[in-house]
Amino acid sequence: MKKTFIMLVIVAALVFGIFNYHFILFDSSIKVLKKASLTLDNTFVDARGAKQYKLYLNPSLVAAGVKDLINDKSVTIGK
């Protein structure tokens, strides 16, 4: 029973993260940006190389504040 409860808590935390955050992969790091609405759209985004400029064309990322993300006002995982 205890293992089942722990597994449910872990799964709930993962689902919460998937619905509430964008995980954006840049050339040297992964940045986390809070979503503007609870959706599964654009949860994992590849922005390596020239794809970085396509972030400005995505309405859900613009609403979440991707412009501030480029200026390093977000959580960074990596270097």
LUMBADREN-29108 format. One record per atom (N, C-alpha, C): residue in one letter; x, y, z. Coordinates in Angstrom, 2 decimals, padded with zeros to 5 digits. Atoms other than C-alpha are relative to their C-alpha. Example, Ala and Ser with C-alpha at 12.3 -4.5 7.8 and 13.67 -1.06 7.14 Angstrom:
BEGIN
(a,(000.89,-001.19,000.00))
(a,(012.30,-004.50,007.80))
(a,(000.90,001.20,000.00))
(s,(-000.82,-001.19,-000.06))
(s,(013.67,-001.06,007.14))
(s,(-000.77,001.09,000.73))
This chain:
BEGIN
(m,(000.83,-001.20,000.00))
(m,(000.00,000.00,000.00))
(m,(000.87,001.26,000.00))
(k,(-000.88,-001.16,-000.10))
(k,(002.83,002.39,000.87))
(k,(000.71,000.26,-001.33))
(k,(-000.66,-000.16,001.29))
(k,(004.64,001.75,-002.43))
(k,(-000.96,000.54,-001.05))
(t,(001.00,-000.48,000.95))
(t,(001.45,002.34,-004.39))
(t,(-000.27,001.49,000.20))
(f,(000.23,-001.41,-000.29))
(f,(000.87,005.66,-002.66))
(f,(001.18,000.85,-000.47))
(i,(-001.19,-000.74,000.44))
(i,(004.44,006.78,-003.34))
(i,(000.04,000.09,-001.52))
(m,(000.03,-000.01,001.46))
(m,(004.13,005.81,-007.01))
(m,(-001.07,000.97,-000.52))
(l,(001.05,-000.94,000.41))
(l,(000.86,007.76,-007.30))
(l,(000.44,001.45,000.19))
(v,(-000.50,-001.36,-000.24))
(v,(002.51,010.85,-005.81))
(v,(001.02,000.38,-001.07))
(i,(-001.00,-000.27,001.03))
(i,(005.42,010.58,-008.27))
(i,(-000.66,000.23,-001.35))
(v,(000.71,-000.16,001.27))
(v,(003.09,010.15,-011.24))
(v,(-000.77,001.32,-000.03))
(a,(000.74,-001.27,-000.07))
(a,(000.96,013.10,-010.09))
(a,(000.95,001.19,-000.17))
(a,(-000.97,-001.08,000.15))
(a,(004.07,015.29,-009.85))
(a,(000.48,000.11,-001.45))
(l,(-000.41,-000.03,001.40))
(l,(005.15,014.32,-013.37))
(l,(-001.10,000.58,-000.89))
(v,(001.13,-000.54,000.78))
(v,(001.69,015.05,-014.80))
(v,(-000.14,001.50,000.24))
(f,(000.05,-001.43,-000.32))
(f,(001.67,018.40,-012.99))
(f,(001.08,000.76,-000.78))
(g,(-001.08,-000.64,000.73))
(g,(005.03,019.26,-014.58))
(g,(-000.25,000.06,-001.49))
(i,(000.28,000.04,001.43))
(i,(003.93,018.22,-018.04))
(i,(-001.08,001.02,-000.38))
(f,(001.08,-000.94,000.31))
(f,(000.77,020.34,-017.91))
(f,(000.35,001.45,000.30))
(n,(-000.26,-001.37,-000.45))
(n,(002.37,023.43,-016.32))
(n,(001.29,000.63,-000.50))
(y,(-001.29,-000.56,000.39))
(y,(005.82,023.86,-017.86))
(y,(000.38,-000.38,-001.43))
(h,(-000.66,000.26,001.28))
(h,(007.55,024.16,-021.26))
(h,(001.44,-000.36,000.33))
(f,(-001.40,000.37,-000.13))
(f,(010.92,022.38,-021.41))
(f,(000.63,000.25,-001.37))
(i,(-000.54,-000.43,001.27))
(i,(012.96,024.08,-024.13))
(i,(001.49,-000.33,-000.05))
(l,(-001.38,000.43,000.18))
(l,(016.22,022.54,-025.37))
(l,(000.74,000.99,-000.87))
(f,(-000.87,-000.90,000.75))
(f,(018.82,025.11,-026.43))
(f,(001.31,-000.71,-000.29))
(d,(-001.27,000.62,000.37))
(d,(022.35,024.46,-027.72))
(d,(000.78,-000.50,001.21))
(s,(-000.84,000.37,-001.13))
(s,(023.98,024.36,-024.29))
(s,(-000.77,-000.27,001.29))
(s,(000.75,000.18,-001.24))
(s,(021.14,024.02,-021.78))
(s,(-001.47,-000.31,-000.30))
(i,(001.45,000.17,000.06))
(i,(017.52,023.18,-021.09))
(i,(-000.61,001.07,000.89))
(k,(000.65,-001.04,-000.78))
(k,(015.30,026.03,-019.95))
(k,(-001.45,-000.39,000.26))
(v,(001.35,000.33,-000.43))
(v,(012.02,025.69,-018.09))
(v,(-000.79,001.30,000.07))
(l,(000.86,-001.18,000.06))
(l,(009.20,028.16,-018.73))
(l,(-001.40,-000.40,000.41))
(k,(001.36,000.30,-000.45))
(k,(005.82,028.21,-016.97))
(k,(-000.99,000.30,-001.12))
(k,(001.00,-000.16,001.05))
(k,(002.91,027.74,-019.38))
(k,(-001.06,001.02,000.40))
(a,(001.07,-000.96,-000.24))
(a,(000.17,030.34,-019.73))
(a,(-001.34,-000.72,000.24))
(s,(001.23,000.77,-000.19))
(s,(-002.54,027.65,-019.85))
(s,(000.36,-001.49,000.14))
(l,(-000.24,001.42,-000.23))
(l,(-002.85,023.98,-018.90))
(l,(-000.30,-000.81,-001.27))
(t,(000.15,000.81,001.21))
(t,(-002.26,022.06,-022.14))
(t,(001.22,-000.91,-000.13))
(l,(-001.14,000.85,000.32))
(l,(000.00,019.38,-023.51))
(l,(000.79,000.53,-001.19))
(d,(-000.67,-000.56,001.17))
(d,(000.97,021.53,-026.50))
(d,(001.35,000.59,000.38))
(n,(-001.35,-000.58,-000.14))
(n,(004.67,022.41,-026.78))
(n,(000.60,-000.24,001.38))
(t,(-000.61,000.31,-001.29))
(t,(005.72,020.69,-023.58))
(t,(001.51,-000.15,-000.17))
(f,(-001.42,000.15,000.30))
(f,(009.07,019.67,-025.08))
(f,(000.26,000.65,-001.35))
(v,(-000.26,-000.77,001.20))
(v,(010.46,022.13,-027.64))
(v,(001.50,-000.03,-000.30))
(d,(-001.39,000.01,000.44))
(d,(013.70,021.84,-029.64))
(d,(000.31,001.37,-000.60))
(a,(-000.36,-001.33,000.49))
(a,(015.33,025.27,-030.13))
(a,(001.50,000.08,-000.25))
(r,(-001.42,000.00,000.29))
(r,(018.83,024.26,-031.14))
(r,(000.26,000.63,-001.36))
(g,(-000.40,-000.60,001.26))
(g,(020.59,026.21,-033.87))
(g,(-000.96,001.07,-000.48))
(a,(000.86,-001.00,000.62))
(a,(018.40,028.20,-036.24))
(a,(-001.46,-000.13,000.43))
(k,(001.38,000.20,-000.44))
(k,(015.19,026.78,-034.71))
(k,(-000.39,000.96,001.13))
(q,(000.27,-000.91,-001.12))
(q,(015.51,029.32,-031.88))
(q,(-000.92,001.14,-000.43))
(y,(000.82,-001.11,000.47))
(y,(013.88,032.02,-034.01))
(y,(-001.45,-000.41,-000.22))
(k,(001.38,000.47,000.16))
(k,(010.77,029.85,-034.53))
(k,(-000.78,000.09,001.30))
(l,(000.69,-000.14,-001.28))
(l,(009.98,030.27,-030.83))
(l,(-000.89,001.23,000.01))
(y,(000.77,-001.25,000.04))
(y,(008.74,033.79,-031.55))
(y,(-001.27,-000.12,-000.84))
(l,(001.17,000.19,000.85))
(l,(006.20,032.44,-034.06))
(l,(-001.07,-000.88,000.63))
(n,(000.93,000.90,-000.67))
(n,(004.50,030.07,-031.62))
(n,(-000.83,000.78,001.02))
(p,(000.83,-000.83,-000.89))
(p,(001.52,031.79,-029.91))
(p,(000.00,-000.44,001.47))
(s,(000.02,000.43,-001.40))
(s,(001.54,029.62,-026.78))
(s,(001.31,000.32,000.71))
(l,(-001.29,-000.36,-000.60))
(l,(005.25,030.25,-026.19))
(l,(000.13,001.50,000.20))
(v,(-000.03,-001.46,-000.15))
(v,(004.87,033.98,-026.77))
(v,(-000.85,000.42,001.19))
(a,(000.86,-000.32,-001.14))
(a,(002.00,034.09,-024.26))
(a,(000.66,-000.37,001.32))
(a,(-000.68,000.43,-001.22))
(a,(004.17,032.25,-021.73))
(a,(001.20,000.88,000.33))
(g,(-001.11,-000.90,-000.25))
(g,(006.96,034.81,-022.12))
(g,(001.34,-000.49,-000.51))
(v,(-001.24,000.52,000.56))
(v,(009.55,033.30,-024.41))
(v,(001.04,001.11,-000.23))
(k,(-000.95,-001.12,000.17))
(k,(011.09,036.76,-024.95))
(k,(000.86,000.17,001.24))
(d,(-000.77,-000.06,-001.24))
(d,(012.13,036.84,-021.30))
(d,(000.92,-001.21,000.14))
(l,(-000.80,001.21,-000.06))
(l,(013.44,033.30,-021.67))
(l,(001.32,000.20,-000.74))
(i,(-001.22,-000.23,000.79))
(i,(015.94,034.37,-024.32))
(i,(000.94,000.93,000.77))
(n,(-000.81,-000.94,-000.79))
(n,(017.13,037.14,-021.95))
(n,(000.41,-000.58,001.36))
(d,(-000.43,000.71,-001.22))
(d,(017.88,034.52,-019.22))
(d,(-000.77,000.37,001.25))
(k,(000.82,-000.26,-001.18))
(k,(015.01,035.39,-016.87))
(k,(-000.83,-001.24,000.32))
(s,(000.71,001.25,-000.26))
(s,(014.11,031.74,-016.36))
(s,(000.94,-000.99,000.66))
(v,(-000.80,001.07,-000.60))
(v,(015.33,028.54,-014.76))
(v,(000.79,-000.68,-001.10))
(t,(-000.86,000.64,000.97))
(t,(018.28,027.03,-016.62))
(t,(000.57,-001.27,000.60))
(i,(-000.61,001.26,-000.42))
(i,(019.40,023.42,-016.36))
(i,(001.16,-000.25,-000.96))
(g,(-001.17,000.20,000.85))
(g,(022.92,023.00,-017.67))
(g,(001.07,001.01,000.36))
(k,(-001.11,-000.94,-000.22))
(k,(025.87,025.37,-018.09))
(k,(-000.49,001.36,000.40))
